[in-house]
Amino acid sequence: MSKPIVAIVGRQNVGKSTLLNRLAGKRIAIVADLPGTTRDRIFADVSWQGASFTIVDTGGLEVSPRSAIAKGVKGQVEVAIAEADVILFLVDTGDGVVPSDLEIAEMLRGSSKPIVIVANKADNARLETEAVEFYHLGLGEPLAISAYHGRGTAELLDKVISLLPTPSAVGTEAEIMKLAIVGRPNVGKSTLLNALLGEERAIVDEVPGTTHDAINTSLDFDGQSVILIDTAGIRRRGRWGKGVERYSVIRALRAIDEADIVLLVLDTTELLTSQDEHIAGYIQQAVKGVVLVVNKWDLAVNKNMVECNRYIRSKLKFMSYASVVYISAKFGEGTDKVMPQAFQVYHERLKRLPTAEVNSVVQQAVAAHTLPRKGSKQLKILYATQAEVNPPTFVFFVNDAKLIHFSYQHYLENKLRQSFGFAGTPFRLVFKTRGEA
């Protein structure tokens, strides 16, 4: 089940980026007093009361834009509204209802999505009472908050999660491997999809960004069913085009979130750009299995795979577990290796280990390396167990989880990999203080 999307929309300078930062619990969006600071969408994952969703910040909306930039912003906001499961319509309590708010309200009335009017900048009790003016927008009860000071944001989150779609029950589809094909524009994702399918099921074009929507296609591979998800190319923020292309990144992120395994397609002629590293970071953060597919190998000047592997490892140090496949999707060379590799990673993600074996390896690791300490208090690992598969998740019960340092966590992960494999997939390490639920 992919995370629901919650879009923040409103006119310029009502505090949309400040609200995103507040709900995300960290500074993500650029905040400035100058109107129009946010032009591209910015997103963040939010968890509240056991529910998770992706919140999306958008640029200041003009219903009747005059400039090219304003038209582009309107296009991206329209797509954000179409993609969203819940819409937060942000207004400014200090300004009251202005003509732009009325225009946006009229535009939103055509949407079937749940809409919450969020009256921002209600920094005190007096301003909170003035929020009732926004009843005039005809979109329900306004919720008064101060994104800057955090007033009312807990109540807003409660309201949001009450409106999120109910997660669908996991049925037999959970047994079918879901495979997302991602990468920056024009690296050959759709060509790869066609090569895997053996037929023209996706649009293939030399123009970057031909694929705007995620395309799900069923494939039978040696008697095993797989869902292939082809996505639009992901571009770094600031380099996206106008309208739909800007928001194709949301669909790609959803595809990654829905997938078990991700094929990250790289271009031999321009290997490992900053955009590629950015996408790899998305995959790592989502804890998905991955196969690095180096496409257009027919165009390689120096076909030295060992050297190329070394270069990829140096650029993607955080993804050292990933396997690499070299192909030419256009000519069908090497494409027969892609699906077997993906299934191999999938099976690694489903691997479940006995607790006794996990503990044996962990205790050996503990004996071979000095445990972290803070002052006179030293970490003690009481026992460990594998709690889940897909992704593999290991829970460590310790005397104090605050003593865990990233470097020691990385050390434990390496020891588990050396003993049990898990090639091609990241896994979660969860540390719980003794007595925690």
PEPENOR-V349127 format. One line per field, one symbol per residue. ss: DSSP state (H for helix, E for strand, - for the rest). phi: phi as a letter, one per 30 degrees, with the letter a starting at -180 (. if undefined). psi: psi as a letter, one per 40 degrees, with the letter a starting at -180 (. if undefined). A space follows every 50 residues. Layout:
BEGIN
ss: ???
phi: ???
psi: ???
END
This chain:
BEGIN
ss: ---EEEEEE------HHHHHHHHH-----------------EEEEEEE-- EEEEEEE----------HHHHHHHHHHHHHHHH--EEEEEEE------HH HHHHHHHH-----EEEEEEE----HHHHHHHHHHHHH-----EE-E---- E-HHHHHHHHHHH--------HHHH-EEEEEE------HHHHHHHHH--- --------------EEEEEEE--EEEEEEE-------------HHHHHHH HHHHHHHH--EEEEEEEHHH---HHHHHHHHHHHH---EEEEEEE-HHH- ----HHHHHHHHHHH-HHH---EEEE-E----E--HHHHHHHHHHHHHH- ----HHHHHHHHHHHHHH----EE--EE--EEEEEEEE----EEEEEE-- HHH--HHHHHHHHHHHHHHH-------EEEEEE----
phi: .dddccccblddicjddddeedddiadcddcbdddidcccdbbadbbahi cbaccbcbdddcdcdcddddddddddddddddddcbccccbcdddidced ddddedddddccddbcdcddiddbddddddddededdibjddcdbbddci didddddeddddcdddedddcddddcdcbccbldeicjddddeddddiad ccdcaddeiddccdccbdbcbhicdbccccbddccdejcddcheddcddd dddddddddcbcccdccedbdhdddddddededdddhcdbbdcdciddcd dcdcdddddddddddcddbddddbbcbbddcididdcddedddddedddc dbcdeddddddddddddcbdddbbicccdbcdabadcbbhddbccccbda ddddcedddddddddddddbjhdibdbccccbdejdd
psi: hihihhhhiiiifefddddddddeeihdihhiehiedhdiiiiihhhhfe iiihhhiiihhhdgididdddddddddddddddidihhhhihdddahidd dddddddddeieihhhhhgifgeidddddeeededeeffahihhihddee hedddddddddeeiihhiihaeddehhhhhhiiiifefdddddddddeig eihhiehiedhdihhhhihhhfehiihhhhiihhiiheeiaibdddeddd ddddddddidihhhhihdeghgiddddddddddddefiiihhhhifddeh dhggdddddddddddfdefeehihhhigddeehedeedddddddddddde hhiidddddddddddddehhiiihbehihhhdiiihdiigihhhhhhidh deehiddddddddddddddebfhehiihhhhhhhei.
END
